[in-house]
């Protein structure tokens, strides 16, 4: 009877100690993952990385507080899976959706719709290489807007 009791106690102590060692190694993995994300944030900060850092920090804190009682199998994702996750996140999440920035347009209503049909941005002005090129593109757009306004006013006079 005593031998059986000693075996049960020794096995239970062994299980308790091995569980602590295993949980420590999981916490170390969580810590390393958190540090990896934080080093990426130092180089390039964006919403995706900040969200990942928050998730990893929460996981690490939960691990430290022994909230992850279940042992989870850690699956390493491939680069293509990370690529897909990042770009599907970027495509579905519009960063300007709740932005306080208001877009101003040159015209309002029907006139703006007609302006969008009338003005075609030159290819050089889509991605200007220099500030002088950018300035000339703005001047060109302003000249075209003035010409469009004159045409619009003439058209409205004819309609009256």
Secondary structure, DSSP 8 states (H G I E B T S, - for coil): -HHHHHHHHHHHHHHHHHHHHHHHHHHHHHHHHHHHHHHHHHH---HHHHHHHHHHHHHHHHHHTT---S--------HHHHHHHHHHHHHH--TTTT-S-----SS-HHHHHHHHHH----HHHHS-SSHHHHHHHHHHHHHHHHHHHHHHHHHHHHH-
